[in-house]
Amino acid sequence: MTITKLAAQALLGRRRFWLLLAFPVLLVALTVTITALTDGDAAWPLLPGLGYPVVLPLVAVLAASSVLGPEVDDGSIVYLLSKPISRHAVALSKWVVAWAATMVAGALPLYVSALVAGGGDRASAAGLAAVVAGTTYSALFLAVSAITRHAVIVSLLFVLIWEGLLGNLLTGVAWLSVAQWGLRIGHEVSTELPDPTNVPWAALASLVVTVGGVWFCGDRLRSFSLRGED
């Protein structure tokens, strides 16, 4: 609980927290504007085309990098790791904060946007897809933060090129796209969402990346403490 509290304070006390809020607020505002000027059907494509492959992962990047990255950058992570605490417990505590921030600042605005763009099954499907994708993104980017000091740059390249560009253009990439996994699971609630893969694969891949990302982060922190790496 102490590590979780400190991670939350680090997240809320940094400037990037306001950037974390800016992207979803702009998405909701854009959805409201388009709906007011046209109708819900015109605003709906924003969610699968922009919300999941760009806005949601950007929120997860900022959240995950804020709870771990600064401690790695300034070297204070060494003091935390010197305590008799399981490294995987540290990683799990950090991920809980990143996940909560991603849900509040990423998944919830997507659900609100879906309500504005039509509501009903659309909103339920959008909310489910956002929870699945946001959960997976937060674990993946936490693992990246444990690997390199340039986690934000590496994660942004992944989001913009793989998820944002190739994920929407190439069908085969969808099988390895976190956003598409979430959308496929949401498709079970509403066929308004795309179905680029099958449900068993989307569910299994999301679970493996989430659990594997948190575990890898803990394993990386253990190696960090033993070797004194930066």
C-alpha positions as CSV (number, residue, x, y, z in Angstrom):
1,M,0.0,0.0,0.0
2,T,2.9,2.4,0.7
3,I,4.4,1.8,-2.7
4,T,1.0,2.3,-4.3
5,K,0.5,5.5,-2.4
6,L,3.9,6.9,-3.4
7,A,3.4,5.9,-7.0
8,A,0.0,7.7,-7.1
9,Q,1.5,10.8,-5.6
10,A,4.3,10.7,-8.2
11,L,1.7,10.4,-11.0
12,L,-0.6,13.2,-9.7
13,G,2.3,15.5,-8.9
14,R,3.9,15.6,-12.3
15,R,3.1,17.9,-15.3
16,R,2.5,14.9,-17.6
17,F,-0.6,14.2,-15.5
18,W,-2.3,17.1,-17.3
19,L,-1.2,15.7,-20.6
20,L,-2.7,12.4,-19.6
21,L,-6.0,14.2,-19.2
22,A,-5.8,16.3,-22.3
23,F,-6.1,13.6,-24.9
24,P,-9.3,12.0,-23.7
25,V,-10.9,15.4,-23.0
26,L,-10.1,16.4,-26.6
27,L,-11.7,13.1,-27.9
28,V,-14.9,13.7,-25.9
29,A,-15.1,17.3,-27.0
30,L,-14.6,16.2,-30.6
31,T,-17.3,13.6,-30.3
32,V,-19.7,16.0,-28.8
33,T,-19.0,18.6,-31.5
34,I,-19.4,16.2,-34.4
35,T,-22.6,14.7,-32.9
36,A,-24.1,18.2,-32.4
37,L,-23.3,19.2,-35.9
38,T,-24.3,15.9,-37.6
39,D,-25.4,12.8,-35.7
40,G,-24.1,9.9,-33.6
41,D,-23.3,7.7,-36.6
42,A,-20.9,10.3,-37.9
43,A,-18.9,10.5,-34.6
44,W,-18.8,6.7,-34.0
45,P,-15.9,5.9,-36.3
46,L,-13.7,8.2,-34.2
47,L,-13.6,5.5,-31.5
48,P,-12.2,2.5,-33.3
49,G,-10.2,4.7,-35.6
50,L,-8.7,7.1,-33.1
51,G,-9.7,6.4,-29.6
52,Y,-8.4,2.8,-29.2
53,P,-5.2,2.8,-31.3
54,V,-4.1,6.3,-30.3
55,V,-5.8,8.1,-27.4
56,L,-6.1,5.1,-25.0
57,P,-2.5,3.9,-25.5
58,L,-1.1,7.5,-25.1
59,V,-2.8,7.7,-21.8
60,A,-1.4,4.3,-20.8
61,V,2.1,5.5,-21.9
62,L,2.0,8.6,-19.7
63,A,0.6,6.7,-16.7
64,A,3.0,3.8,-16.8
65,S,6.1,6.0,-17.4
66,S,5.1,8.3,-14.6
67,V,4.9,5.6,-11.9
68,L,8.2,4.0,-12.6
69,G,10.3,6.0,-15.1
70,P,11.2,9.0,-12.9
71,E,12.6,6.7,-10.2
72,V,14.8,4.9,-12.8
73,D,15.9,8.2,-14.2
74,D,17.1,9.8,-11.0
75,G,18.4,6.6,-9.4
76,S,16.0,6.6,-6.5
77,I,14.7,3.2,-7.5
78,V,17.9,1.8,-5.8
79,Y,16.6,3.0,-2.4
80,L,13.3,1.3,-3.0
81,L,14.8,-1.9,-4.1
82,S,17.2,-2.0,-1.1
83,K,14.1,-2.8,1.1
84,P,13.2,-6.4,1.8
85,I,10.2,-6.3,-0.5
86,S,9.5,-8.7,-3.4
87,R,10.4,-7.0,-6.7
88,H,7.2,-8.5,-8.2
89,A,5.2,-6.9,-5.4
90,V,6.8,-3.5,-6.4
91,A,5.9,-4.1,-10.0
92,L,2.4,-5.1,-9.2
93,S,1.9,-2.0,-7.0
94,K,3.2,0.3,-9.7
95,W,1.0,-1.4,-12.3
96,V,-2.2,-1.0,-10.1
97,V,-1.7,2.8,-10.1
98,A,-0.9,2.9,-13.8
99,W,-4.0,0.7,-14.5
100,A,-6.3,2.8,-12.4
101,A,-5.1,6.0,-14.1
102,T,-5.6,4.4,-17.5
103,M,-9.1,3.4,-16.6
104,V,-10.1,6.8,-15.2
105,A,-8.4,9.0,-17.8
106,G,-8.6,6.6,-20.8
107,A,-11.3,3.9,-20.6
108,L,-14.0,6.1,-19.0
109,P,-13.7,8.9,-21.6
110,L,-14.1,6.4,-24.3
111,Y,-17.2,5.0,-22.7
112,V,-18.5,8.6,-22.4
113,S,-17.7,9.2,-26.0
114,A,-19.6,6.1,-27.0
115,L,-22.6,7.3,-25.0
116,V,-22.6,10.6,-26.8
117,A,-22.2,8.8,-30.2
118,G,-25.2,6.5,-29.7
119,G,-25.3,4.8,-26.3
120,G,-26.9,1.4,-25.8
121,D,-25.0,-1.6,-26.7
122,R,-22.4,0.6,-28.4
123,A,-21.4,2.2,-25.2
124,S,-21.3,-1.2,-23.3
125,A,-19.1,-2.6,-26.1
126,A,-16.9,0.4,-26.2
127,G,-16.4,0.3,-22.4
128,L,-15.5,-3.4,-22.4
129,A,-13.1,-2.9,-25.2
130,A,-11.4,0.0,-23.5
131,V,-11.0,-1.9,-20.2
132,V,-9.4,-4.9,-22.0
133,A,-7.1,-2.8,-24.1
134,G,-6.3,-0.3,-21.4
135,T,-5.4,-3.1,-18.9
136,T,-3.1,-4.7,-21.5
137,Y,-1.5,-1.4,-22.5
138,S,-0.7,-0.4,-18.9
139,A,1.2,-3.7,-18.3
140,L,3.0,-3.5,-21.6
141,F,4.3,0.0,-21.1
142,L,5.2,-0.6,-17.5
143,A,7.5,-3.4,-18.8
144,V,9.0,-1.0,-21.3
145,S,9.6,1.5,-18.5
146,A,11.6,-1.1,-16.7
147,I,13.8,-1.8,-19.7
148,T,14.9,1.6,-20.9
149,R,15.2,5.3,-19.8
150,H,13.7,6.2,-23.1
151,A,10.5,4.3,-22.4
152,V,8.2,7.2,-23.5
153,I,9.9,7.5,-26.9
154,V,9.9,3.8,-27.5
155,S,6.3,3.5,-26.4
156,L,5.2,6.4,-28.6
157,L,6.8,4.9,-31.6
158,F,5.0,1.7,-30.9
159,V,1.7,3.5,-30.5
160,L,2.0,5.8,-33.6
161,I,3.5,3.3,-36.0
162,W,2.3,-0.1,-35.0
163,E,-1.0,0.6,-33.4
164,G,-2.1,3.8,-35.1
165,L,-0.8,3.3,-38.6
166,L,-0.1,-0.3,-39.4
167,G,-2.9,-1.7,-37.1
168,N,-5.5,0.2,-39.2
169,L,-4.0,-0.5,-42.6
170,L,-2.8,-4.1,-42.5
171,T,-5.2,-6.9,-41.6
172,G,-2.4,-9.2,-40.3
173,V,-1.1,-6.7,-37.8
174,A,-4.5,-6.8,-36.0
175,W,-3.5,-10.2,-34.6
176,L,-0.7,-8.5,-32.7
177,S,-2.4,-5.2,-31.9
178,V,-3.6,-4.6,-28.4
179,A,-6.3,-2.1,-29.6
180,Q,-7.7,-4.7,-32.0
181,W,-7.8,-7.4,-29.2
182,G,-9.9,-5.1,-27.1
183,L,-12.2,-4.2,-30.1
184,R,-12.7,-7.8,-30.9
185,I,-13.8,-8.7,-27.4
186,G,-16.1,-5.6,-27.4
187,H,-17.5,-6.9,-30.7
188,E,-19.2,-9.7,-28.7
189,V,-21.4,-7.1,-27.2
190,S,-22.1,-5.0,-30.3
191,T,-21.3,-5.8,-33.9
192,E,-20.7,-2.1,-34.4
193,L,-17.1,-2.7,-33.4
194,P,-14.8,-4.5,-35.9
195,D,-13.8,-8.2,-35.5
196,P,-10.3,-8.4,-37.0
197,T,-9.3,-11.5,-34.9
198,N,-11.2,-14.3,-33.0
199,V,-12.2,-14.1,-29.4
200,P,-10.1,-16.9,-27.9
201,W,-6.9,-15.3,-29.4
202,A,-7.9,-11.8,-28.3
203,A,-8.6,-12.9,-24.7
204,L,-5.5,-15.1,-24.4
205,A,-3.2,-12.6,-26.0
206,S,-4.5,-9.8,-23.7
207,L,-4.1,-12.0,-20.6
208,V,-0.5,-13.2,-21.6
209,V,0.7,-9.6,-22.3
210,T,-0.8,-8.3,-19.1
211,V,0.5,-11.0,-16.7
212,G,3.8,-11.2,-18.7
213,G,4.3,-7.5,-18.6
214,V,3.9,-7.2,-14.9
215,W,6.0,-10.3,-14.2
216,F,8.8,-9.1,-16.6
217,C,8.8,-5.7,-14.9
218,G,9.3,-7.4,-11.5
219,D,12.0,-9.7,-12.9
220,R,13.8,-6.7,-14.5
221,L,13.7,-4.8,-11.2
222,R,15.3,-7.8,-9.5
223,S,18.1,-7.9,-12.0
224,F,18.5,-4.1,-11.7
225,S,19.0,-4.3,-8.0
226,L,21.6,-7.1,-8.3
227,R,23.7,-5.5,-11.0
228,G,23.1,-1.9,-10.2
229,E,22.2,-1.1,-13.8
230,D,20.7,2.2,-15.0
